[in-house]
Amino acid sequence: MSKPAQLRVILADHDVRKVVLPSGIPETVDDLHSVIRDTFYIARDFSLHYKDVDFDEFFTLYSTTDLKDKDTIKVVFLQDQEPAITLNLTDVTNTDVTNMTDQPCEEHYVDDTASVSTDDTLILSSEDSPGHRSKRWPAQFSIPSFSGLTEIQIQSANERFKKYGTLLTTKDLIPLLPDILGKLAEAIYEYTAYPSSLQIGEVAEALTQKHPCLKEPGSFNGSYGWAQRLKYKMNNFRSKLRGLGCPEVKVNSLKRKQTYDQYPAKNLKKPKKAEVNYLPPHVQGESTASLEKERVELLSEMMKRDNSKVVAQKMAKTFSLRREEIVKEVPAISDCMKRWPALFTEAQISEEFKRITTVSLESTFLAKLDQCTPKLMALTQSKGGAAGLKIRHIKDMLLEDNTVERRREIAIRCLIVYLGEKEEDLFKQYRDVEELDADLAMQVMKIAIIGDGRATIVVEGTKILQGIDVARSCALLMGVIYALNLSYPKQLKFTFEAFQKLCLELDGQKASSKVMNLKYGIF
């Protein structure tokens, strides 16, 4: 495997970033182009230029052999090229043509917080397909604008608050509540249909910070009452969505539950690991029958050579059907592999994870692991007792092999022990493949390490991926868990929580005390 590399990336005169390439500089310019596009969420077409040492100027990049570790590349947007679109040609009238040309064009841009669609991975905007989300819960919730009349009254009340410190009276507030709560519920639904208490609290605080006249006297933060109102409003909002057939709330309808599960809070199917698209609706114009036809065609496409792009497009198109099957029917892994064999590849596990969470799986996981490894090693050094002896024994593995892959593996093993869990519950060593095959049926979720150190991901007695290094297998196992809607193993709940909330930065604001203490120690 190539040595890891870093590149300095100039996106604009005022925007310079760093990209970490865990597997080294890609072999082709197209591969590097894809990495840059996915890492920085670039929607517009662009070319890459590299800084030549001899001339100290940027030249068009035609071969990645011109690059080395810590070189500088520049993203040059193709201003004169219109974005590629797909047209469905139909007969139109002159009026239709006029209406079409009057529509404003949407400008694409680079955005750190939002994921954009590509040829291979299609995450539809909510405008094209309501319920398909392209962004995670924001660090700072933005309060939407209300109706014109409501805004006028609130602004007047804000002015009075600044001058005299008076709050909006209950009499004046009551007529405004339907508009305020309705707009907030719609804004919340852009991120999730099932906001947590912490998220609702963030919205309530953001509301009173933006409009201080809405603060409540007697509340410890001035927004507790708003949080309670929002909880009830989201319940009502979900009831309306259920009536409209929204799948992520309809799945929890009492009529759709088994007799023994017909209680509102029992066996609730909702995002539990910061999934953005947990159970999305079908793309507009598609049905279960049409997507099933696409799935059958996908099986045929899998048999063709050098057909990864078509396979990726069909996998993206059938995402909603696949999630419907996995979430509602909870099929066995073996059955899932028969129906969706394309899902069980490294590339598609990563893409499925991105469709569900909008986060790039391997690059995020490995980059974050590399960032925290030095402090993690120092933190675990202070551990005493049996755990300390175990950690020191693990670190001795570096004396035999001090490669990047081995350092990552040791960091993960030390992390497990530091959290009070057993590394043997995640990793199991086998002499050869035959020994693994004999023990396969006994393993529920395991990373099997065979002889030379290459790993195999095993779930429910089924081999998912084989021949990868240990650190990447941990990242890909997280992808498998999300793609198949699996639960974390109880004996490793803190380890997988750390993988999710520290290495992948998913729902990192709320964590167990163990993981939160670890976070404070290494970040």
ZAMARTI-447963 format. One line per 5 residues: number of its first residue (from 1); their letters; for each residue x, y, z of C-alpha. Coordinates in steps of 0.1 Angstrom, whole numbers, plus 5000, padded with zeros to 4 digits. Layout:
N
NUM> A> X/Y/Z ~ ... .
//
This chain:
523
1> MSKPA> 5000/5000/5000 ~ 5012/5035/4992 ~ 5024/5058/5020 ~ 4998/5083/5032 ~ 5002/5118/5017 .
6> QLRVI> 4989/5153/5023 ~ 4982/5180/4997 ~ 4976/5217/5001 ~ 4945/5226/4982 ~ 4937/5262/4970 .
11> LADHD> 4900/5265/4965 ~ 4900/5303/4962 ~ 4923/5332/4971 ~ 4908/5333/5006 ~ 4901/5296/5010 .
16> VRKVV> 4931/5272/5014 ~ 4926/5237/5028 ~ 4945/5205/5035 ~ 4934/5171/5022 ~ 4947/5139/5038 .
21> LPSGI> 4952/5109/5015 ~ 4954/5078/5037 ~ 4962/5055/5007 ~ 4987/5079/4991 ~ 4984/5100/4960 .
26> PETVD> 4959/5084/4936 ~ 4973/5068/4904 ~ 4953/5089/4880 ~ 4942/5125/4878 ~ 4905/5114/4875 .
31> DLHSV> 4908/5095/4908 ~ 4924/5126/4925 ~ 4897/5148/4909 ~ 4870/5125/4925 ~ 4887/5127/4959 .
36> IRDTF> 4889/5165/4958 ~ 4853/5167/4946 ~ 4839/5145/4974 ~ 4861/5158/5002 ~ 4852/5195/4996 .
41> YIARD> 4817/5189/4982 ~ 4823/5206/4949 ~ 4793/5206/4926 ~ 4807/5227/4896 ~ 4831/5212/4871 .
46> FSLHY> 4868/5220/4876 ~ 4903/5211/4866 ~ 4934/5207/4888 ~ 4966/5226/4885 ~ 4999/5219/4903 .
51> KDVDF> 5026/5242/4914 ~ 5058/5235/4894 ~ 5090/5238/4914 ~ 5112/5250/4885 ~ 5089/5278/4873 .
56> DEFFT> 5071/5285/4906 ~ 5039/5287/4887 ~ 5007/5266/4883 ~ 5004/5242/4854 ~ 4976/5220/4843 .
61> LYSTT> 4979/5186/4860 ~ 4979/5157/4835 ~ 4996/5130/4856 ~ 4997/5125/4894 ~ 5034/5115/4890 .
66> DLKDK> 5041/5152/4890 ~ 5029/5153/4927 ~ 5045/5143/4959 ~ 5036/5146/4996 ~ 5028/5181/5008 .
71> DTIKV> 5027/5196/4973 ~ 5002/5224/4964 ~ 4974/5219/4939 ~ 4948/5245/4928 ~ 4911/5240/4919 .
76> VFLQD> 4903/5259/4888 ~ 4866/5262/4881 ~ 4855/5260/4845 ~ 4835/5292/4844 ~ 4824/5289/4808 .
81> QEPAI> 4811/5254/4810 ~ 4775/5249/4820 ~ 4767/5222/4845 ~ 4758/5189/4830 ~ 4720/5181/4831 .
86> TLNLT> 4699/5153/4818 ~ 4669/5163/4796 ~ 4637/5143/4791 ~ 4624/5157/4758 ~ 4587/5161/4754 .
91> DVTNT> 4565/5183/4732 ~ 4560/5217/4747 ~ 4541/5248/4737 ~ 4555/5283/4733 ~ 4541/5292/4767 .
96> DVTNM> 4560/5263/4783 ~ 4592/5274/4767 ~ 4587/5310/4780 ~ 4580/5298/4815 ~ 4611/5275/4815 .
101> TDQPC> 4634/5303/4804 ~ 4621/5326/4830 ~ 4632/5303/4858 ~ 4663/5314/4877 ~ 4694/5292/4876 .
106> EEHYV> 4708/5279/4908 ~ 4745/5286/4913 ~ 4765/5257/4927 ~ 4791/5264/4953 ~ 4815/5248/4978 .
111> DDTAS> 4800/5242/5012 ~ 4816/5224/5041 ~ 4784/5215/5058 ~ 4763/5201/5029 ~ 4767/5171/5007 .
116> VSTDD> 4761/5175/4969 ~ 4751/5150/4943 ~ 4776/5135/4919 ~ 4773/5112/4889 ~ 4780/5082/4911 .
121> TLILS> 4762/5092/4943 ~ 4729/5108/4941 ~ 4716/5126/4972 ~ 4685/5145/4960 ~ 4676/5179/4974 .
126> SEDSP> 4645/5182/4993 ~ 4631/5203/4965 ~ 4634/5174/4940 ~ 4623/5147/4965 ~ 4609/5158/4998 .
131> GHRSK> 4624/5137/5026 ~ 4658/5132/5009 ~ 4682/5153/5030 ~ 4716/5165/5021 ~ 4728/5181/5053 .
136> RWPAQ> 4733/5172/5090 ~ 4720/5190/5120 ~ 4740/5223/5121 ~ 4763/5234/5149 ~ 4742/5266/5151 .
141> FSIPS> 4705/5263/5142 ~ 4693/5291/5119 ~ 4659/5304/5128 ~ 4638/5309/5097 ~ 4618/5340/5088 .
146> FSGLT> 4582/5340/5097 ~ 4552/5355/5078 ~ 4554/5392/5071 ~ 4529/5402/5098 ~ 4545/5380/5124 .
151> EIQIQ> 4580/5395/5116 ~ 4567/5430/5119 ~ 4552/5424/5154 ~ 4583/5405/5166 ~ 4607/5432/5154 .
156> SANER> 4586/5459/5171 ~ 4587/5439/5203 ~ 4624/5434/5200 ~ 4629/5472/5197 ~ 4608/5477/5229 .
161> FKKYG> 4629/5450/5246 ~ 4661/5469/5238 ~ 4647/5502/5250 ~ 4627/5492/5281 ~ 4635/5455/5287 .
166> TLLTT> 4598/5445/5283 ~ 4589/5411/5269 ~ 4561/5402/5244 ~ 4529/5398/5264 ~ 4510/5365/5264 .
171> KDLIP> 4480/5382/5248 ~ 4501/5394/5219 ~ 4520/5361/5216 ~ 4491/5337/5214 ~ 4480/5348/5178 .
176> LLPDI> 4516/5344/5166 ~ 4522/5309/5180 ~ 4508/5289/5151 ~ 4530/5307/5126 ~ 4562/5306/5147 .
181> LGKLA> 4559/5269/5157 ~ 4548/5259/5122 ~ 4578/5275/5106 ~ 4602/5260/5133 ~ 4587/5225/5128 .
186> EAIYE> 4593/5228/5090 ~ 4629/5239/5096 ~ 4635/5211/5120 ~ 4621/5185/5095 ~ 4647/5196/5070 .
191> YTAYP> 4672/5178/5093 ~ 4652/5152/5111 ~ 4616/5141/5118 ~ 4626/5129/5153 ~ 4647/5156/5170 .
196> SSLQI> 4662/5148/5203 ~ 4655/5168/5234 ~ 4690/5183/5231 ~ 4682/5194/5195 ~ 4648/5209/5204 .
201> GEVAE> 4665/5228/5232 ~ 4691/5242/5208 ~ 4662/5255/5186 ~ 4644/5271/5215 ~ 4676/5288/5227 .
206> ALTQK> 4684/5300/5191 ~ 4649/5314/5189 ~ 4652/5335/5221 ~ 4687/5346/5212 ~ 4675/5359/5178 .
211> HPCLK> 4643/5374/5193 ~ 4649/5383/5229 ~ 4614/5396/5233 ~ 4602/5360/5232 ~ 4622/5350/5264 .
216> EPGSF> 4601/5337/5292 ~ 4604/5351/5328 ~ 4611/5325/5354 ~ 4627/5300/5329 ~ 4664/5292/5338 .
221> NGSYG> 4674/5300/5302 ~ 4644/5319/5290 ~ 4635/5292/5265 ~ 4622/5261/5285 ~ 4586/5267/5276 .
226> WAQRL> 4595/5271/5239 ~ 4612/5237/5240 ~ 4580/5221/5255 ~ 4558/5238/5228 ~ 4582/5225/5201 .
231> KYKMN> 4580/5189/5214 ~ 4542/5189/5211 ~ 4543/5207/5177 ~ 4567/5181/5163 ~ 4543/5153/5175 .
236> NFRSK> 4515/5170/5156 ~ 4537/5177/5126 ~ 4546/5140/5124 ~ 4509/5131/5126 ~ 4503/5153/5095 .
241> LRGLG> 4533/5137/5077 ~ 4519/5102/5086 ~ 4487/5111/5069 ~ 4505/5123/5038 ~ 4523/5089/5036 .
246> CPEVK> 4558/5100/5047 ~ 4576/5066/5051 ~ 4599/5076/5081 ~ 4569/5083/5103 ~ 4544/5060/5087 .
251> VNSLK> 4565/5030/5096 ~ 4557/5038/5133 ~ 4520/5039/5128 ~ 4502/5016/5152 ~ 4483/5000/5123 .
256> RKQTY> 4516/4989/5108 ~ 4529/4973/5140 ~ 4525/4938/5151 ~ 4499/4931/5177 ~ 4525/4927/5205 .
261> DQYPA> 4542/4960/5194 ~ 4511/4982/5192 ~ 4523/5008/5217 ~ 4535/5042/5206 ~ 4570/5040/5221 .
266> KNLKK> 4577/5003/5215 ~ 4600/4991/5187 ~ 4602/5027/5174 ~ 4620/5028/5140 ~ 4638/5061/5139 .
271> PKKAE> 4674/5074/5136 ~ 4695/5064/5166 ~ 4730/5069/5152 ~ 4726/5104/5137 ~ 4713/5091/5103 .
276> VNYLP> 4702/5119/5081 ~ 4683/5098/5055 ~ 4670/5069/5077 ~ 4640/5059/5057 ~ 4637/5083/5027 .
281> PHVQG> 4607/5083/5003 ~ 4610/5071/4967 ~ 4623/5096/4942 ~ 4595/5114/4925 ~ 4582/5095/4896 .
286> ESTAS> 4593/5061/4910 ~ 4574/5034/4928 ~ 4583/5002/4946 ~ 4575/4983/4914 ~ 4597/5004/4892 .
291> LEKER> 4626/5004/4917 ~ 4623/4966/4920 ~ 4628/4964/4882 ~ 4659/4986/4886 ~ 4671/4961/4913 .
296> VELLS> 4668/4932/4890 ~ 4686/4951/4863 ~ 4713/4959/4888 ~ 4719/4921/4893 ~ 4727/4919/4856 .
301> EMMKR> 4749/4949/4856 ~ 4769/4934/4884 ~ 4779/4905/4861 ~ 4796/4929/4836 ~ 4832/4939/4838 .
306> DNSKV> 4843/4975/4843 ~ 4808/4986/4850 ~ 4812/5003/4883 ~ 4797/5037/4872 ~ 4764/5021/4860 .
311> VAQKM> 4762/5000/4892 ~ 4768/5031/4914 ~ 4741/5050/4896 ~ 4715/5022/4900 ~ 4726/5018/4937 .
316> AKTFS> 4719/5055/4943 ~ 4686/5053/4925 ~ 4674/5022/4945 ~ 4685/5036/4978 ~ 4650/5042/4991 .
321> LRREE> 4638/5007/4982 ~ 4668/4992/4999 ~ 4663/5012/5031 ~ 4626/5002/5031 ~ 4635/4966/5030 .
326> IVKEV> 4663/4968/5056 ~ 4644/4990/5081 ~ 4610/4974/5078 ~ 4617/4938/5071 ~ 4651/4934/5089 .
331> PAISD> 4663/4906/5066 ~ 4691/4883/5074 ~ 4726/4893/5061 ~ 4727/4863/5038 ~ 4693/4873/5022 .
336> CMKRW> 4705/4909/5019 ~ 4736/4897/5000 ~ 4715/4878/4976 ~ 4692/4907/4968 ~ 4718/4935/4969 .
341> PALFT> 4752/4919/4961 ~ 4765/4953/4949 ~ 4761/4967/4985 ~ 4788/4944/4998 ~ 4818/4960/4982 .
346> EAQIS> 4841/4986/4998 ~ 4831/5013/4974 ~ 4793/5008/4979 ~ 4795/5005/5016 ~ 4812/5038/5017 .
351> EEFKR> 4787/5053/4993 ~ 4758/5039/5012 ~ 4772/5054/5044 ~ 4774/5087/5027 ~ 4739/5085/5014 .
356> ITTVS> 4727/5078/5050 ~ 4748/5103/5069 ~ 4763/5127/5042 ~ 4797/5119/5057 ~ 4827/5104/5038 .
361> LESTF> 4834/5072/5056 ~ 4871/5062/5053 ~ 4886/5096/5048 ~ 4868/5110/5078 ~ 4875/5080/5101 .
366> LAKLD> 4912/5076/5092 ~ 4920/5113/5092 ~ 4904/5118/5126 ~ 4921/5087/5140 ~ 4955/5100/5127 .
371> QCTPK> 4948/5134/5143 ~ 4940/5120/5178 ~ 4966/5091/5179 ~ 4995/5110/5195 ~ 4973/5124/5224 .
376> LMALT> 4955/5090/5227 ~ 4988/5072/5231 ~ 4999/5097/5258 ~ 4965/5094/5275 ~ 4966/5057/5276 .
381> QSKGG> 5001/5057/5289 ~ 4988/5069/5323 ~ 4964/5040/5326 ~ 4973/5017/5356 ~ 4964/4982/5367 .
386> AAGLK> 4957/4953/5344 ~ 4945/4977/5317 ~ 4978/4996/5318 ~ 4997/4963/5314 ~ 4976/4953/5285 .
391> IRHIK> 4981/4987/5268 ~ 5019/4985/5272 ~ 5018/4950/5257 ~ 4998/4963/5228 ~ 5023/4992/5222 .
396> DMLLE> 5051/4966/5221 ~ 5037/4955/5187 ~ 5053/4987/5173 ~ 5087/4973/5178 ~ 5080/4947/5152 .
401> DNTVE> 5062/4968/5127 ~ 5061/5006/5129 ~ 5040/5013/5097 ~ 5011/5037/5095 ~ 4986/5008/5093 .
406> RRREI> 5000/4992/5124 ~ 5000/5025/5144 ~ 4964/5030/5136 ~ 4956/4994/5146 ~ 4974/4999/5179 .
411> AIRCL> 4956/5032/5186 ~ 4923/5014/5181 ~ 4933/4985/5204 ~ 4945/5009/5231 ~ 4912/5029/5228 .
416> IVYLG> 4892/4997/5234 ~ 4912/4988/5265 ~ 4912/5024/5278 ~ 4873/5024/5276 ~ 4872/4993/5298 .
421> EKEED> 4863/4968/5271 ~ 4881/4938/5256 ~ 4899/4940/5222 ~ 4892/4902/5218 ~ 4855/4910/5215 .
426> LFKQY> 4862/4929/5183 ~ 4893/4912/5169 ~ 4900/4875/5167 ~ 4933/4860/5153 ~ 4932/4830/5130 .
431> RDVEE> 4961/4810/5116 ~ 4946/4806/5082 ~ 4913/4808/5062 ~ 4904/4772/5070 ~ 4904/4779/5107 .
436> LDADL> 4882/4810/5101 ~ 4857/4790/5080 ~ 4854/4764/5107 ~ 4846/4791/5133 ~ 4825/4813/5110 .
441> AMQVM> 4790/4803/5122 ~ 4799/4812/5158 ~ 4807/4849/5151 ~ 4780/4876/5152 ~ 4802/4906/5146 .
446> KIAII> 4839/4903/5144 ~ 4870/4915/5126 ~ 4889/4883/5118 ~ 4927/4887/5114 ~ 4944/4860/5094 .
451> GDGRA> 4981/4852/5097 ~ 4997/4881/5078 ~ 4975/4907/5094 ~ 4949/4912/5067 ~ 4914/4915/5081 .
456> TIVVE> 4880/4900/5072 ~ 4847/4916/5084 ~ 4823/4889/5096 ~ 4787/4897/5105 ~ 4761/4870/5114 .
461> GTKIL> 4785/4842/5103 ~ 4789/4858/5069 ~ 4821/4872/5054 ~ 4814/4908/5042 ~ 4848/4921/5032 .
466> QGIDV> 4882/4905/5030 ~ 4918/4914/5027 ~ 4919/4948/5042 ~ 4940/4963/5070 ~ 4926/4965/5105 .
471> ARSCA> 4920/5002/5108 ~ 4902/5003/5075 ~ 4882/4973/5085 ~ 4870/4992/5116 ~ 4858/5021/5094 .
476> LLMGV> 4841/4998/5069 ~ 4825/4979/5098 ~ 4808/5011/5108 ~ 4796/5015/5072 ~ 4782/4980/5073 .
481> IYALN> 4764/4987/5106 ~ 4748/5018/5091 ~ 4740/5003/5058 ~ 4723/4972/5073 ~ 4707/4992/5103 .
486> LSYPK> 4725/4970/5129 ~ 4729/4977/5166 ~ 4763/4981/5182 ~ 4774/4949/5202 ~ 4766/4955/5239 .
491> QLKFT> 4801/4944/5250 ~ 4817/4971/5228 ~ 4791/4998/5231 ~ 4817/5024/5243 ~ 4841/5016/5215 .
496> FEAFQ> 4816/5019/5187 ~ 4802/5051/5204 ~ 4837/5065/5202 ~ 4840/5054/5165 ~ 4807/5072/5158 .
501> KLCLE> 4811/5104/5179 ~ 4848/5110/5178 ~ 4861/5094/5146 ~ 4831/5102/5124 ~ 4818/5132/5143 .
506> LDGQK> 4782/5120/5142 ~ 4761/5134/5171 ~ 4792/5142/5191 ~ 4775/5168/5213 ~ 4759/5141/5234 .
511> ASSKV> 4779/5111/5246 ~ 4784/5088/5276 ~ 4806/5101/5304 ~ 4834/5077/5293 ~ 4834/5088/5257 .
516> MNLKY> 4830/5125/5267 ~ 4860/5123/5291 ~ 4880/5106/5263 ~ 4870/5134/5240 ~ 4881/5161/5264 .
521> GIF> 4914/5143/5269 ~ 4924/5140/5232 ~ 4909/5171/5216 .
//
